[in-house]
Each structure stands twice: as structure tokens, then as C-alpha cells.
Amino acid sequence: MRNRYLDLLRFLAIVRVVVYHVTGFASLTLVFPAMAVMFALAGSLMAASLERSGPAAVLRRLRRLLPSLWVLAAIFVPAMLLTGLPFTPRVLLWLFPIADPPANGWGAMALSPIWYLRDYLWFVFASPVALWAFRRAPLPTLLAPYVLLVVIESGIWPNAPGPYREFGLYFGAWMLGFAHHAGMLRRLANRVLVPAVLVLVAAGGAWILTHPGPRGYDLNDIHLGNALWSTAFILVVLGRGPAGAAWVDRSALFGRVVTVLNRRALTIYLWHMPFVVAITPLFDPLGWTHEDPRGLAIRVVLVFALVGVVTLAVGWVEDLAAQRRPELIPGGRRRTRPVGPPTSTGHQVPAQRAAPEAEVTAGRP
């Protein structure tokens, strides 16, 4: 059974990411630290996959992740090569981005979310060893990424490569996902969780206020503050969130939207930024700046509409990667055969069940 509360969190995270990239509102990063939440949810699911399948879960996760990237690369890499990107062996990183793949000027901005896949790949590779260590020494293993981040941000290692900083920031959230899957966050007594959250919020808030970045109090520019603030947020939403959210499906429309965004999360994430970059030159001459509420509202609606179109066109690749039956719009009701008539022995012929693979894997990122 799917946990609709986790689906709701992923839905909110995806919507927040897109709206933030369209509007640039730094306050959104404080209200909902979406990237840390997404990594925490992914870490929880990765721990579950490793428990079911062992190290084979790594290959299965790569199979789920890479095809959607290849579709994007098949369109944008030739376009970048035709507009000045040198053809070097590093172009092959678009097939397997264990490091930042090359991009030219416009491509670097339009395809900037690729860092998420780079980090995701490394976290997947690290997960079998990290889960082994976490089971034997949960707290030290959980704290290790944050210690690395403190070493970098405090100036002890000032010239650390960017991926190391992000490893310290987001692998900590991934490890919180391990703790969530193990039930540790829910088992935390209030006398432990509440003071921990308050200390993290106070420390994170103080660091954010005293270390503003080039965009002000945008958490994406304030890594240590981001880690502290996001950890507090995850402890609350995963440690004290509801066990489920059946109310999501009380509205058929809203439930379907939540399902679609969960099943197409990777497609939406990869494709939204090219549209944000593409429409900006069209809006600026009209005077619809980022300070104009009407212009911002139109931008948001237009980006979601364009992402919806491309999701209809190529989103089914996520179904193939997950070994599901491809669907144009996920979440529709599946018709099953009615129960057959009684046989001569008096037993009814059971209806044909849905394929086990669809029941088990539907919607896992």
C-alpha cells in the first residue's frame, strides 16, 4: 500500500521547486526546504529497497533514474553541440552523470537541476555501506555528513569541492530517511525531539541571519543554515507527521493530481527549468518583471502548462523504467474482470488479479 502522506510531501516538494525557480522567492526555501525533504524521502525508499533486494537495489534504482535523463540529453546535448559546446569525452557524462556533465552558456542554466541527479547517483552508490554502518552505529553514521559540512563551512577545509559540500548537506537528509524507514524518528520521545528541533531551529536561524548569501536569506546559498533548518523540518514532518493521509483521495481530482506528480516527479524536475529559462526573454520586454504579481502568476501557470505538455509526451518513459504499463496520465482506475459464476463444485472462479509488479512497484521513485 502506498503511503499517501509521503506522496503528499513529494507533491508539495515538486510544486515548491517549480514555483521557486519561476519566482525566485527566497522565503519559499525557509517555508518548505524541498530538496532536503526529497532526499529524505528518497533515502527512506532506498533503505526499503535494500532490505528487499540487497545490493541489487542499486542497479534497480539506476534503471529507474537514467532513462528520463537520456530522453532529456537526446534533445539538449545535440542542441548544445550545435551552439558551441565542444565535443569531448566528458559529453558521455550525460549518459551517467557521476560528475557535472559539460554544458554551454544557455545549457548550463537550463539544465542546472542535473546536480540533483549527480548527488542522487552518489547517494545510491553509498547506500549499501551507509545502511550497514547505520544499523550498527546509528547516531555516529547519521552525524557524519553534518560533521563534514561543519568542517567545510567553518573554514577548516575552505576549498572543498562543491560536491563534498552538497554531500555533507544532503546525504544527512538521506540518512534521516534511513532513520525514518527504521521507525527511529517516530519512536523519539517528545522530551528528546522537541528540544532537538528547537535547538536546530535556533542555531539554523541564527546562522542564516548572520550569513546571508548573494540572494539574501535563500537557503540554497547558506549551506550550514540549510542543514540545520532542514533537519528540524524533517524531524517534524517525518517524526511527528501522520501515518497516512487517506483524505488526499477524498477528492478524486486532487488525489489524481498527487498521483500524477509522484509518478512523473523526475520528468517534471528535469524539464521545468528549460521552460523557466526559455520564457524569461519573452516576458521581460512586456514589463512583466519578477516584481509584478500578474507577470509572476502568468509565468507560473505557463511553466506548469508547458511541463504538462512535455510530461504527456515523454513521461511514460518513467513507467517503462519502473517496468509498469505505460500510461499517458497515471492514476486511472484499472478495470478488473468480475467474479466468475459458480462452478460445478460450488466454488466461484476468482477475478483475475492485477499483476504483482504493478502492486509492488507503482510509484516508487
Secondary structure, 3 states (H helix, E strand, C coil): CCCHHHHHHHHHHHHHHHHHHHHCCCHHHHHCCHHHHHHHHHHHHHHHHHHHHCCHHHHHHHHHHHHHHHHHHHHHHHHHHHCCCCCCHHHHHHCCCCCCCCCCHHHHHHCCCHHHHHHHHHHHHHHHHHHHHHHHCHHHHHHHHHHHHHHHHCCCCCCCCHHHHHHHHHHHHHHHHHHHHCCHHHHCCHHHHHHHHHHHHHHHHHHHHHCCECCECCHHHCHHHHHHHHHHHHHHHHHCCCCCCHHHHHCHHHHHHHHHHHHCHHHHHHHHHHHHHHHHHHHHHHCCCCCCHHHHHHHHHHHHHHHHHHHHHHCHHHHHHCCCCCCCCCCCCCCCCCCCCECCCCCECCCCCCCHHHHHHCCCC
